[in-house]
Amino acid sequence: MYSAAKQLARGRLLSGAVGGCPRRGHSGTAAASSRVVNGVRHERGEYGRVTDDDVRHFRSLLGEPNVVTGAQNVGPYNVDYLKHVPGNTELVLKPRTTEDVSEILKYCSGRRLAVCPQAGNTGVSGGGVALFDEVVVSTQRMNSIINFDPVSGVLVCQAGCVLESLMEHLESHGHMMPLDLGSKGSCQIGGNLSTNAGGIRVIRYGTLQGCVLGLEAVMADGTIVDCLNTMRKDNTGYHLKHLFIGSEGTLGVITKAAILCPNLPKYVNVAFIGLDSYDKVLKLFSVARAEFGETLSSFELMDNATVTCVENSLHLRCPIANDRPFYVLVELASSRPTAGRHMENVLAKALEDSLIADAATTDQTSGINKMWKIRETAIEGLLKLGHVYSFDISLPLDRFYEIVELTRERLKNVAECKAVSGFGHIGDGNLHLNVVTTGSDERLTRLIEPFVYGWTRDCLGSVSAEHGIGLTKTDYLEHTKSPEAVRLMRSLKKTMDPGCILNPYKVIPQTCGGGGGRCCRPLFSGSIKEWRENWTSTDVKNSGLVSDPNKGVEGMDLPRDVWSVLNRIRTGHGRCGSMMSKWGLKDSPTCDCGHDNQTIHHIVEDCPKRRFNRGIEGIHVANNEALEWIRELDIAL
């Protein structure tokens, strides 16, 4: 195995390309046993492969039109919204009923076929696309509204209902969905539930899970779990619905939901406001909460970079002059006609006190839609500029915008960086940080991603506010969740899906039931000497990775993907200190024992003289899990 390590270490894993490393005689990405996505190598789990007999079985079960095959036909199901994770499924199934889903999963469980549940495919964390050759189960045709009770305000629907369709149906009955998203024209309620979507009105209605009275889901073995209770109060045992909400399809496939929907407000007033500093944004938020109380339904922040991008890329016009660093969109929803007048009085006082610089208000539907469109199309505008590194994080409000400024400073000398923008929900502390570059590049990923998520961890924030962990953030789950919480998540996964067929490789970075695959973030290619020279080059010094160029490597702010290795090895030493000490001991190409001193194999297992023991003495007592992870890393340090 270790003879192959050197070959793999010479740059193949960090080429920056998204693709597989075909093995065992297979060819093509879907058949590959290994793929590198966003700098992380994933191993295909020990699953069955779809055969012609399987396809014939599904056609007999669902009917010919509901079984999609062929590269061109499955193409739309193999693209995530940001186009960061190309999917590789060769088979898409479109069930219409819960019973169809049950039969599909029962069959896949027996054949050990991995399954990727997919809703509207508007996610931005890669959770809804097939990494290898998983069978995609699309809820697209499960789009029936089963019942709506206008007295209780309870909606019961299938998981494939598009959010905007639900909104229109409820509006005709004088009610509204408690959730509103920019992707409402495409996203499905089942997908919203699977990520526990937040949206733009969390400050008023909370996250979606708080409005779910009950749901129905199908487990991996085909068992239908009916928790579709429509009662507002039900304390009979465990609230099992919460196991499926936010689990991103890894514990079961949501098929139906009962949602409590509020009355449609009679009066809606929106203001688009320009401000000169982030401190003034926070002060205005305090004023808005105090003055507007329960009528405050949204308080959205956009910086100048975001608004400018939307204006230039989508040719939309800002309702006020685009000459301020910050903009806020405030919405009031009330049953009283005086709310609009009160908003104007509060804003007039704020303008007089120099708290705000400019503002425009409206209570007309057309004007409201135009203002909201600037906020809702922000990511669309950024995508037109280039490749977008998008971060969905929760932060304390006093640190909310700081990471945007730090990221902008970090990338100011990086030629590939075109823009750094921040927008999000001040009302619930959810920031959408976006870095636009000329293209996807592994070097840029290493420069940006660990820094942002590490900073979020240090602020006690969350690496995923509303978009889920999916595929792209599994490596950072423990930045937010404690080891005990992750162990409990793994235990639940093994209990509810012992074969790990449901959305493998997503959410939990661990092999499950012998088939979940492994993911590991490659550290670098080549020898330690080559790596040190590369990462202390002028380019990297200018990029901000080295805080003190005079100190060389010792002055480096270690990226998370380097010291995560020591996280997995229980050395008892400081993470950065251990790695730095190990780097400092590369005096010769081989040890006295004859082994290449630059391999984990030598350091951990085979060196009888333990020549390299300063700062890494404890590595040889690493637990079996860490050693196995290092072996799977398949790369020389």
Backbone torsions as a table, in degrees:
resi	resn	phi	psi	omega
1	MET	NA	-40.0	-174.3
2	TYR	-78.5	-16.2	171.7
3	SER	-67.3	-30.4	177.6
4	ALA	-77.6	-20.2	-174.7
5	ALA	-62.1	-42.3	-177.4
6	LYS	-64.7	-41.6	179.7
7	GLN	-61.5	-43.5	179.3
8	LEU	-67.7	-30.1	-175.3
9	ALA	-75.7	-11.6	-176.4
10	ARG	-86.2	39.0	168.1
11	GLY	105.8	-12.0	-174.0
12	ARG	-67.2	-38.1	-176.6
13	LEU	-73.1	-25.3	-175.7
14	LEU	-111.2	33.7	178.8
15	SER	-68.8	-18.1	-178.1
16	GLY	88.7	-9.0	-179.7
17	ALA	-84.2	145.8	174.4
18	VAL	-90.6	116.0	-179.1
19	GLY	-179.6	-179.8	-176.0
20	GLY	-104.1	169.5	173.3
21	CYS	-118.6	86.7	-173.4
22	PRO	-56.8	137.2	179.0
23	ARG	-138.8	174.2	174.7
24	ARG	52.5	32.4	175.1
25	GLY	82.4	-2.3	179.6
26	HIS	-82.5	156.0	175.5
27	SER	-134.9	154.9	-178.8
28	GLY	89.4	154.2	-174.5
29	THR	-67.5	-44.1	-176.8
30	ALA	-62.2	-33.0	-178.5
31	ALA	-88.3	-8.1	-176.7
32	ALA	-66.3	154.1	178.6
33	SER	-98.6	-1.0	-179.3
34	SER	-150.5	139.1	175.9
35	ARG	-137.6	146.2	173.8
36	VAL	-109.1	118.9	179.0
37	VAL	-128.4	122.7	178.0
38	ASN	57.1	35.9	177.8
39	GLY	82.7	4.2	-178.7
40	VAL	-114.7	129.6	178.5
41	ARG	-91.5	126.7	-180.0
42	HIS	-113.6	135.1	176.7
43	GLU	-98.2	135.7	177.0
44	ARG	-66.7	135.2	177.9
45	GLY	-72.6	170.6	-177.0
46	GLU	-83.6	70.9	-178.2
47	TYR	-107.4	161.5	172.3
48	GLY	-71.7	165.3	177.2
49	ARG	-114.4	143.2	-176.8
50	VAL	-65.1	132.5	178.7
51	THR	-114.5	172.1	175.9
52	ASP	-62.2	-34.1	177.6
53	ASP	-63.3	-38.5	178.1
54	ASP	-63.0	-45.1	-179.4
55	VAL	-61.9	-42.3	178.9
56	ARG	-63.1	-38.8	178.7
57	HIS	-62.4	-45.9	-178.0
58	PHE	-66.9	-34.6	177.4
59	ARG	-66.4	-37.3	177.6
60	SER	-69.2	-28.8	-179.3
61	LEU	-80.6	-45.2	-170.6
62	LEU	-106.5	-19.6	-173.5
63	GLY	96.0	149.8	-175.2
64	GLU	-53.6	-46.1	-176.0
65	PRO	-66.2	-18.9	-176.0
66	ASN	-97.4	10.2	175.5
67	VAL	-123.8	112.6	-173.7
68	VAL	-106.8	126.4	176.7
69	THR	-134.2	171.1	180.0
70	GLY	92.6	134.7	-173.9
71	ALA	-55.9	-43.1	-177.9
72	GLN	-68.4	-39.2	-177.3
73	ASN	-71.7	-36.2	-178.5
74	VAL	-86.5	-4.5	-177.2
75	GLY	-50.6	-48.2	-178.7
76	PRO	-62.5	-20.3	-179.6
77	TYR	-90.6	-2.3	-177.3
78	ASN	-109.8	18.3	-179.0
79	VAL	-128.9	121.2	175.0
80	ASP	-84.3	168.1	-170.5
81	TYR	-60.2	-42.6	-178.6
82	LEU	-85.6	-5.8	-179.0
83	LYS	62.3	30.3	177.4
84	HIS	-88.2	-29.3	-173.9
85	VAL	-124.5	93.4	176.0
86	PRO	-65.9	128.0	178.6
87	GLY	-79.8	167.5	-175.7
88	ASN	-138.8	21.7	179.5
89	THR	-68.1	150.7	174.5
90	GLU	-115.9	2.2	-177.6
91	LEU	-147.8	124.9	177.6
92	VAL	-120.1	129.3	178.4
93	LEU	-111.2	140.1	-178.0
94	LYS	-123.5	83.2	177.9
95	PRO	-70.1	157.0	177.4
96	ARG	-108.9	-24.0	-174.2
97	THR	-130.6	166.3	175.3
98	THR	-61.1	-38.8	-179.7
99	GLU	-63.2	-36.5	175.8
100	ASP	-60.7	-46.5	179.5
101	VAL	-60.4	-42.1	179.5
102	SER	-59.8	-45.7	-179.5
103	GLU	-66.5	-37.6	178.1
104	ILE	-61.5	-50.3	-176.5
105	LEU	-69.1	-35.4	178.0
106	LYS	-61.7	-43.8	180.0
107	TYR	-67.3	-46.3	-179.3
108	CYS	-63.0	-36.5	177.5
109	SER	-63.7	-43.4	178.8
110	GLY	-66.0	-34.5	-179.6
111	ARG	-92.3	-2.8	-175.8
112	ARG	53.1	51.9	174.9
113	LEU	-99.8	126.4	178.9
114	ALA	-70.4	146.2	-174.4
115	VAL	-126.3	137.0	175.3
116	CYS	-118.2	101.9	175.6
117	PRO	-65.6	139.5	-179.0
118	GLN	-138.9	131.3	177.7
119	ALA	-101.7	-117.7	-178.0
120	GLY	-81.4	-5.2	178.4
121	ASN	59.4	39.5	177.6
122	THR	-105.3	5.8	-179.4
123	GLY	-67.7	159.1	-177.9
124	VAL	-122.1	16.5	178.4
125	SER	-119.0	10.6	177.7
126	GLY	74.3	14.8	-176.4
127	GLY	-77.4	-16.4	-173.7
128	GLY	-107.3	8.4	178.5
129	VAL	-117.0	154.5	-177.7
130	ALA	-83.0	122.2	-178.8
131	LEU	-70.9	-43.2	177.5
132	PHE	-113.1	-115.6	-176.2
133	ASP	-114.8	32.7	178.3
134	GLU	-59.5	149.5	175.0
135	VAL	-78.5	120.4	178.0
136	VAL	-82.5	124.8	174.6
137	VAL	-106.9	104.4	-177.0
138	SER	-91.6	133.2	177.2
139	THR	-91.6	16.2	-175.2
140	GLN	-53.2	-37.6	-176.4
141	ARG	-95.4	2.1	175.2
142	MET	-93.9	68.7	-167.5
143	ASN	-122.0	32.4	-178.5
144	SER	-94.3	137.4	168.9
145	ILE	-86.9	113.8	-173.1
146	ILE	-78.5	-43.3	-177.9
147	ASN	-166.1	147.6	168.2
148	PHE	-137.3	126.4	178.7
149	ASP	-102.8	105.3	-176.9
150	PRO	-67.0	-17.9	179.0
151	VAL	-76.8	-51.5	179.8
152	SER	-84.8	-20.0	-178.0
153	GLY	77.3	22.4	-177.2
154	VAL	-98.7	125.5	177.4
155	LEU	-105.4	133.1	173.8
156	VAL	-119.5	125.8	-175.6
157	CYS	-149.9	165.1	173.9
158	GLN	-78.6	161.2	-172.4
159	ALA	-69.3	-22.0	-176.4
160	GLY	-86.8	4.6	178.9
161	CYS	-66.1	130.4	177.0
162	VAL	-72.0	137.1	-174.8
163	LEU	-55.6	-44.4	-178.0
164	GLU	-64.2	-35.0	177.7
165	SER	-65.7	-39.1	176.4
166	LEU	-65.4	-41.0	179.1
167	MET	-61.0	-43.5	-179.6
168	GLU	-66.7	-40.1	179.0
169	HIS	-64.0	-44.1	-178.6
170	LEU	-68.5	-36.6	-179.7
171	GLU	-60.2	-35.6	178.8
172	SER	-68.3	-14.7	178.1
173	HIS	-110.0	14.0	177.5
174	GLY	75.7	20.9	179.2
175	HIS	-127.2	176.2	-179.3
176	MET	-145.4	158.5	172.9
177	MET	-75.7	141.4	177.3
178	PRO	-74.2	-3.5	-177.3
179	LEU	-119.3	138.1	174.5
180	ASP	-142.5	129.9	-177.6
181	LEU	-133.7	156.7	175.7
182	GLY	-63.5	-26.5	-178.5
183	SER	-94.1	20.9	-173.3
184	LYS	-59.4	-23.5	179.8
185	GLY	-75.2	-12.1	-177.6
186	SER	-127.9	-34.1	-174.8
187	CYS	-68.1	152.0	-179.4
188	GLN	-112.0	151.7	-173.8
189	ILE	-63.7	-32.2	177.1
190	GLY	-64.4	-41.0	175.9
191	GLY	-67.1	-39.3	176.1
192	ASN	-58.4	-42.4	179.3
193	LEU	-68.8	-37.2	-176.1
194	SER	-67.8	-23.3	175.6
195	THR	-107.8	2.3	-175.7
196	ASN	51.1	59.0	-174.9
197	ALA	-58.4	147.8	-179.7
198	GLY	-101.9	-68.2	178.9
199	GLY	88.0	-164.3	-167.9
200	ILE	-93.9	-2.9	-176.8
201	ARG	-125.9	28.6	179.1
202	VAL	-61.7	-33.6	-178.6
203	ILE	-60.3	-27.0	-179.0
204	ARG	-99.9	-43.8	-170.9
205	TYR	-113.3	-4.2	-178.8
206	GLY	77.5	179.9	177.2
207	THR	-75.1	167.1	-171.5
208	LEU	-60.8	-35.7	-175.6
209	GLN	-60.2	-29.3	-180.0
210	GLY	-70.6	-15.8	-179.1
211	CYS	-104.1	-0.7	-178.7
212	VAL	-89.3	117.7	178.6
213	LEU	-85.2	-32.3	-179.8
214	GLY	-167.7	165.6	175.7
215	LEU	-155.7	168.6	176.5
216	GLU	-122.9	138.8	-179.5
217	ALA	-144.4	159.1	178.1
218	VAL	-116.0	128.5	-179.4
219	MET	-84.1	175.2	-172.3
220	ALA	-60.3	-32.3	-178.2
221	ASP	-88.6	5.2	179.1
222	GLY	96.3	-2.9	179.0
223	THR	-66.1	130.2	177.6
224	ILE	-91.2	120.7	178.9
225	VAL	-100.9	108.9	-177.0
226	ASP	-97.5	100.0	174.5
227	CYS	-119.3	34.2	-173.3
228	LEU	-83.4	56.5	179.0
229	ASN	-81.1	137.4	179.2
230	THR	-106.6	9.0	178.5
231	MET	-80.8	141.2	179.2
232	ARG	-74.5	-23.5	179.0
233	LYS	-125.0	119.5	178.8
234	ASP	-154.6	102.5	-179.2
235	ASN	-113.5	41.2	179.8
236	THR	-92.7	81.8	176.0
237	GLY	85.6	-158.5	-175.9
238	TYR	-67.0	144.3	176.6
239	HIS	-88.1	82.0	-172.2
240	LEU	-64.2	-23.3	-179.4
241	LYS	-57.9	-31.5	-176.5
242	HIS	-73.3	-13.8	174.0
243	LEU	-70.2	-31.2	-176.8
244	PHE	-91.9	-32.3	178.5
245	ILE	-70.1	122.6	179.9
246	GLY	85.6	0.3	-178.2
247	SER	-89.2	-1.4	173.1
248	GLU	57.0	36.3	175.9
249	GLY	75.3	11.9	-179.1
250	THR	-89.5	-15.8	-179.6
251	LEU	-111.8	-18.2	-179.6
252	GLY	174.8	165.1	178.9
253	VAL	-102.7	115.9	178.5
254	ILE	-70.3	130.6	-177.4
255	THR	-116.7	-29.0	178.2
256	LYS	-145.3	159.6	178.8
257	ALA	-148.6	147.7	172.6
258	ALA	-114.5	118.5	-171.3
259	ILE	-123.2	133.4	176.4
260	LEU	-82.8	121.8	-173.9
261	CYS	-114.6	127.8	-178.7
262	PRO	-74.4	164.8	174.8
263	ASN	-66.6	147.0	176.2
264	LEU	-69.8	127.5	179.6
265	PRO	-65.9	144.7	-179.6
266	LYS	-75.9	-31.3	-176.3
267	TYR	-130.5	130.4	176.8
268	VAL	-126.1	129.9	178.6
269	ASN	-127.2	135.0	-178.1
270	VAL	-128.0	140.6	176.3
271	ALA	-126.3	138.3	175.0
272	PHE	-111.5	118.0	-165.6
273	ILE	-125.7	137.2	175.0
274	GLY	-103.2	138.8	-179.4
275	LEU	-135.9	158.1	-173.6
276	ASP	-96.8	-9.7	179.5
277	SER	-157.4	160.2	178.6
278	TYR	-70.6	-31.8	176.3
279	ASP	-58.5	-38.5	179.0
280	LYS	-70.8	-29.7	174.7
281	VAL	-61.1	-46.3	-179.7
282	LEU	-65.2	-39.0	178.5
283	LYS	-65.4	-40.1	177.7
284	LEU	-65.1	-36.5	177.7
285	PHE	-62.6	-42.1	177.6
286	SER	-63.0	-41.5	178.5
287	VAL	-64.1	-44.1	-178.2
288	ALA	-62.1	-43.7	180.0
289	ARG	-64.8	-39.4	-178.8
290	ALA	-71.6	-39.1	-174.5
291	GLU	-84.1	-37.4	-172.5
292	PHE	-99.3	-19.6	175.4
293	GLY	56.0	-132.2	-175.4
294	GLU	-70.9	-11.2	178.9
295	THR	-79.6	-12.6	179.8
296	LEU	-74.3	112.4	-176.4
297	SER	-108.1	-19.4	177.8
298	SER	-151.5	145.2	172.8
299	PHE	-146.3	93.5	-170.8
300	GLU	-107.3	136.0	179.0
301	LEU	-104.6	139.0	170.5
302	MET	-136.8	135.5	175.0
303	ASP	-89.7	174.3	-175.8
304	ASN	-62.6	-36.2	-180.0
305	ALA	-61.6	-37.3	179.5
306	THR	-68.1	-50.0	-177.7
307	VAL	-64.2	-40.7	179.0
308	THR	-62.3	-41.6	179.1
309	CYS	-62.9	-44.2	179.7
310	VAL	-63.2	-41.7	179.2
311	GLU	-62.7	-45.5	-175.0
312	ASN	-77.1	-38.7	-174.5
313	SER	-83.3	-37.3	-174.9
314	LEU	-110.5	-1.8	176.8
315	HIS	59.2	37.9	172.5
316	LEU	-94.6	154.4	-175.2
317	ARG	-111.6	127.2	176.8
318	CYS	-66.9	135.7	-176.4
319	PRO	-69.7	-13.7	174.2
320	ILE	-128.9	171.8	-179.0
321	ALA	-59.9	134.3	-179.7
322	ASN	-88.9	70.0	-178.5
323	ASP	-135.4	22.8	-179.8
324	ARG	-121.0	151.1	-179.3
325	PRO	-72.0	-23.7	-176.7
326	PHE	-136.4	146.7	175.3
327	TYR	-133.5	144.8	179.7
328	VAL	-128.7	136.5	174.0
329	LEU	-109.9	118.3	-178.3
330	VAL	-112.0	132.4	177.9
331	GLU	-124.4	133.9	172.6
332	LEU	-113.1	137.7	176.2
333	ALA	-128.0	121.9	-170.8
334	SER	-147.8	162.6	173.7
335	SER	-97.1	2.2	-177.3
336	ARG	-112.3	137.4	-178.1
337	PRO	-73.7	-10.9	-176.8
338	THR	-83.6	-7.2	-175.8
339	ALA	-60.7	-39.5	-179.0
340	GLY	-64.5	-42.2	179.2
341	ARG	-64.7	-39.3	179.1
342	HIS	-64.2	-40.1	178.0
343	MET	-60.3	-45.6	-179.2
344	GLU	-62.7	-39.0	178.5
345	ASN	-65.4	-42.0	-179.9
346	VAL	-65.0	-42.2	-179.6
347	LEU	-69.8	-33.9	176.6
348	ALA	-63.3	-41.3	177.7
349	LYS	-65.8	-40.6	179.0
350	ALA	-64.4	-36.8	178.1
351	LEU	-68.3	-40.2	178.4
352	GLU	-63.9	-35.4	-179.9
353	ASP	-86.1	4.6	-178.0
354	SER	62.1	24.2	175.0
355	LEU	-75.3	-37.4	176.0
356	ILE	-119.9	158.8	-177.8
357	ALA	-101.9	-29.0	-176.8
358	ASP	-163.9	156.9	178.9
359	ALA	-161.3	150.2	172.6
360	ALA	-133.7	138.9	-179.3
361	THR	-125.7	157.3	177.1
362	THR	-157.8	151.6	171.7
363	ASP	-124.7	9.1	178.7
364	GLN	-90.0	139.3	-176.3
365	THR	-57.3	-42.7	-178.9
366	SER	-63.8	-43.2	178.9
367	GLY	-66.8	-39.7	177.8
368	ILE	-61.9	-44.0	-179.3
369	ASN	-64.2	-37.8	179.2
370	LYS	-66.0	-41.5	178.6
371	MET	-65.4	-44.8	-178.7
372	TRP	-67.4	-28.8	-177.8
373	LYS	-63.8	-33.5	177.8
374	ILE	-62.1	-42.5	179.0
375	ARG	-73.6	-43.3	-173.0
376	GLU	-73.0	-22.3	-179.3
377	THR	-102.0	15.1	-176.3
378	ALA	-58.2	-49.5	-177.4
379	ILE	-67.6	-33.5	176.5
380	GLU	-61.8	-42.8	178.5
381	GLY	-64.8	-40.1	180.0
382	LEU	-66.5	-38.9	-179.7
383	LEU	-62.8	-26.5	178.6
384	LYS	-72.4	-17.9	-180.0
385	LEU	-83.4	-27.4	-177.2
386	GLY	160.4	-156.6	179.0
387	HIS	-74.3	135.0	-176.3
388	VAL	-115.3	120.3	166.9
389	TYR	-88.0	109.5	-172.9
390	SER	-110.3	131.5	-179.5
391	PHE	-122.2	132.4	-179.0
392	ASP	-117.9	93.6	-170.9
393	ILE	-126.5	153.4	173.9
394	SER	-106.8	135.4	-176.5
395	LEU	-142.5	154.2	170.3
396	PRO	-60.0	142.7	-173.3
397	LEU	-61.5	-29.5	-179.8
398	ASP	-73.7	-12.8	176.8
399	ARG	-112.6	3.3	-168.8
400	PHE	-54.0	-51.7	-174.3
401	TYR	-94.4	-8.6	-176.6
402	GLU	-59.5	-39.1	-178.3
403	ILE	-66.1	-29.6	176.4
404	VAL	-65.3	-45.6	-179.8
405	GLU	-66.0	-40.8	179.2
406	LEU	-65.4	-40.8	179.1
407	THR	-66.6	-40.6	178.8
408	ARG	-61.7	-42.2	178.3
409	GLU	-66.9	-39.8	-178.7
410	ARG	-63.0	-32.5	-174.1
411	LEU	-105.4	10.3	-172.2
412	LYS	-64.0	-26.5	179.7
413	ASN	-103.6	10.8	179.2
414	VAL	-92.8	113.1	-172.9
415	ALA	-61.8	-32.0	-176.7
416	GLU	-72.8	-15.5	-177.8
417	CYS	-80.3	121.6	-178.0
418	LYS	-99.1	-31.1	-179.0
419	ALA	-164.8	149.4	170.9
420	VAL	-127.3	121.1	-176.4
421	SER	-131.6	157.8	177.3
422	GLY	-137.7	132.9	172.1
423	PHE	-148.8	164.8	179.3
424	GLY	162.1	-166.7	-171.7
425	HIS	-102.0	96.2	177.6
426	ILE	-60.2	-34.5	-176.6
427	GLY	-59.3	-27.4	179.8
428	ASP	-127.7	12.1	174.1
429	GLY	75.0	23.8	-176.5
430	ASN	-103.6	111.9	-179.8
431	LEU	-102.4	137.5	170.6
432	HIS	-108.2	100.1	177.5
433	LEU	-92.4	131.2	-176.7
434	ASN	-131.7	132.8	175.2
435	VAL	-116.6	119.1	-179.7
436	VAL	-99.6	125.9	179.4
437	THR	-126.8	171.4	-179.1
438	THR	-70.3	-20.4	179.2
439	GLY	-177.7	175.1	178.1
440	SER	-79.3	134.4	-176.5
441	ASP	-150.0	129.1	-178.2
442	GLU	-61.7	-35.3	178.4
443	ARG	-62.6	-42.4	178.3
444	LEU	-66.4	-39.3	178.4
445	THR	-58.5	-45.9	-180.0
446	ARG	-65.8	-29.6	-178.6
447	LEU	-76.4	-33.9	-172.0
448	ILE	-98.7	-54.7	-167.3
449	GLU	-62.0	-52.7	-179.9
450	PRO	-61.5	-34.4	-180.0
451	PHE	-64.1	-48.1	-177.9
452	VAL	-64.9	-48.1	-177.7
453	TYR	-70.4	-33.5	176.1
454	GLY	-65.5	-41.9	178.6
455	TRP	-65.1	-40.1	177.5
456	THR	-60.9	-43.8	177.2
457	ARG	-59.7	-45.2	-177.8
458	ASP	-64.8	-24.9	177.1
459	CYS	-88.4	4.6	-177.1
460	LEU	60.9	35.1	178.1
461	GLY	-93.4	-164.8	179.0
462	SER	-121.8	136.2	-179.7
463	VAL	-77.4	-9.2	175.7
464	SER	-144.3	109.0	-178.1
465	ALA	-83.8	-43.0	-176.1
466	GLU	-149.8	-6.8	-176.1
467	HIS	-94.8	-8.7	179.4
468	GLY	87.9	169.4	178.2
469	ILE	-82.8	-43.3	178.3
470	GLY	56.2	-138.9	179.1
471	LEU	-95.4	-33.0	-168.2
472	THR	-83.7	-11.9	-177.3
473	LYS	-120.5	13.7	-179.4
474	THR	-60.6	-32.6	-177.9
475	ASP	-69.2	-13.0	-175.6
476	TYR	-116.5	10.0	-178.9
477	LEU	-56.6	-42.9	-176.9
478	GLU	-74.7	-2.1	170.4
479	HIS	-68.8	-26.3	-177.3
480	THR	-113.5	-40.3	-178.4
481	LYS	-91.8	142.1	177.0
482	SER	-72.8	158.5	177.2
483	PRO	-56.3	-35.9	179.2
484	GLU	-65.8	-40.4	178.9
485	ALA	-65.6	-40.3	179.5
486	VAL	-66.9	-39.4	177.2
487	ARG	-61.8	-39.1	178.2
488	LEU	-66.8	-39.2	176.6
489	MET	-60.8	-42.7	178.7
490	ARG	-64.5	-39.1	179.6
491	SER	-64.4	-42.9	177.3
492	LEU	-62.9	-41.5	179.3
493	LYS	-60.7	-46.2	-178.2
494	LYS	-66.5	-33.5	-179.8
495	THR	-72.6	-45.7	-173.5
496	MET	-86.3	-22.6	-179.3
497	ASP	-142.8	68.6	-173.4
498	PRO	-59.5	-27.4	178.0
499	GLY	-87.3	-4.9	179.1
500	CYS	54.6	42.1	-179.8
501	ILE	-87.9	-17.8	-175.4
502	LEU	-87.6	113.5	176.6
503	ASN	45.6	56.1	179.2
504	PRO	-63.6	161.6	180.0
505	TYR	73.5	-2.3	-176.9
506	LYS	-106.5	151.7	172.4
507	VAL	69.0	-65.6	-174.0
508	ILE	-102.6	118.7	-177.1
509	PRO	-80.5	74.3	-175.1
510	GLN	-160.1	147.4	170.9
511	THR	-70.3	136.1	-177.7
512	CYS	-128.4	122.4	176.5
513	GLY	60.8	28.5	177.4
514	GLY	78.4	6.7	-175.1
515	GLY	-145.6	13.0	-177.2
516	GLY	-83.3	-9.2	-176.7
517	GLY	79.7	166.6	176.5
518	ARG	-119.9	148.9	170.7
519	CYS	-127.1	140.2	178.0
520	CYS	-145.3	146.7	-178.6
521	ARG	-95.5	107.9	179.7
522	PRO	-57.3	140.6	-176.0
523	LEU	-83.8	-53.2	-178.5
524	PHE	-170.3	173.1	178.5
525	SER	-113.4	158.9	177.4
526	GLY	82.0	-169.8	-176.5
527	SER	-82.4	167.6	176.3
528	ILE	-57.4	-43.4	-178.3
529	LYS	-60.3	-46.5	178.8
530	GLU	-63.0	-41.2	-178.4
531	TRP	-63.3	-44.6	-179.1
532	ARG	-63.0	-42.6	179.9
533	GLU	-64.0	-39.4	-179.4
534	ASN	-65.3	-45.1	-173.2
535	TRP	-85.5	-1.0	172.1
536	THR	-113.9	18.9	178.3
537	SER	-71.3	167.2	-179.5
538	THR	-58.3	-38.9	-178.7
539	ASP	-59.5	-46.6	-176.8
540	VAL	-72.6	-35.5	176.0
541	LYS	-59.3	-43.9	179.5
542	ASN	-67.0	-27.3	-176.8
543	SER	-75.4	-12.4	177.2
544	GLY	101.6	-0.6	179.2
545	LEU	-70.2	-30.5	179.3
546	VAL	-102.9	115.7	-176.5
547	SER	-76.6	-29.4	179.8
548	ASP	-134.0	96.4	-176.2
549	PRO	-56.7	-27.6	-179.3
550	ASN	-68.6	-19.9	-179.8
551	LYS	-93.5	-4.0	-179.1
552	GLY	62.2	-136.6	-177.9
553	VAL	-61.3	-33.7	-178.2
554	GLU	-64.1	-17.5	178.2
555	GLY	-93.9	7.7	-174.3
556	MET	-80.1	135.8	169.3
557	ASP	-82.1	102.1	-170.1
558	LEU	-61.2	129.1	173.8
559	PRO	-68.6	151.7	-175.4
560	ARG	-59.9	-32.9	-175.4
561	ASP	-73.3	-9.4	173.2
562	VAL	-87.0	-54.4	-174.1
563	TRP	-80.4	-2.8	174.9
564	SER	-64.9	-26.1	177.3
565	VAL	-59.7	-46.6	-178.8
566	LEU	-69.9	-21.0	173.4
567	ASN	-61.1	-37.0	-175.9
568	ARG	-85.5	-7.9	178.2
569	ILE	-114.6	115.6	-174.1
570	ARG	-78.4	82.7	-175.8
571	THR	-89.5	-24.8	-175.1
572	GLY	82.5	-0.2	178.2
573	HIS	-103.2	163.1	174.7
574	GLY	-61.2	141.8	-173.7
575	ARG	-62.4	-50.7	-178.3
576	CYS	-69.9	-41.0	-177.9
577	GLY	-60.8	-41.3	-179.6
578	SER	-64.6	-46.3	-178.3
579	MET	-65.3	-39.9	-179.6
580	MET	-65.5	-40.6	179.6
581	SER	-63.2	-41.1	-179.5
582	LYS	-64.5	-41.1	178.4
583	TRP	-60.7	-37.7	-174.8
584	GLY	-72.4	-3.6	-173.8
585	LEU	-108.0	14.0	-177.6
586	LYS	-87.6	74.2	-174.7
587	ASP	-86.1	-28.0	-176.3
588	SER	-144.8	159.8	-175.4
589	PRO	-70.2	-23.2	179.7
590	THR	-134.6	157.1	176.8
591	CYS	-88.6	169.9	177.1
592	ASP	-60.5	-25.3	-178.4
593	CYS	-79.3	-6.7	176.3
594	GLY	98.5	-10.9	-178.6
595	HIS	-84.9	152.8	172.1
596	ASP	-61.1	119.6	-175.1
597	ASN	-75.7	2.3	-177.7
598	GLN	-103.5	18.5	179.1
599	THR	-116.0	145.5	174.2
600	ILE	-59.4	-34.7	179.6
601	HIS	-55.0	-44.8	179.9
602	HIS	-70.1	-47.0	-174.8
603	ILE	-66.3	-41.3	-172.9
604	VAL	-84.4	-40.6	-165.9
605	GLU	-116.0	-45.8	-160.0
606	ASP	-104.4	-7.6	-175.4
607	CYS	-80.6	108.0	-177.9
608	PRO	-69.4	-28.3	-177.0
609	LYS	-90.2	-6.9	-179.7
610	ARG	47.1	48.5	-175.7
611	ARG	-60.8	-36.5	-177.3
612	PHE	-96.9	80.4	-175.9
613	ASN	-122.7	4.8	179.4
614	ARG	-83.2	111.8	178.9
615	GLY	86.2	-9.8	178.5
616	ILE	-130.6	24.5	-177.1
617	GLU	-54.0	-36.3	-174.3
618	GLY	-81.9	-3.5	-174.7
619	ILE	-63.6	-34.7	-175.4
620	HIS	-69.7	-11.8	176.1
621	VAL	-102.8	18.0	179.1
622	ALA	-58.9	148.8	-178.0
623	ASN	-72.6	165.8	-173.5
624	ASN	-61.8	-35.4	-179.3
625	GLU	-62.8	-42.4	179.7
626	ALA	-66.9	-42.9	178.7
627	LEU	-61.1	-42.0	179.4
628	GLU	-63.9	-39.2	178.7
629	TRP	-63.2	-41.6	179.2
630	ILE	-64.1	-41.4	178.0
631	ARG	-60.3	-42.7	-179.4
632	GLU	-68.3	-23.7	178.8
633	LEU	-58.8	-35.6	171.2
634	ASP	57.6	37.8	-178.1
635	ILE	-147.7	142.2	-176.5
636	ALA	-81.7	137.0	172.2
637	LEU	-90.6	NA	NA
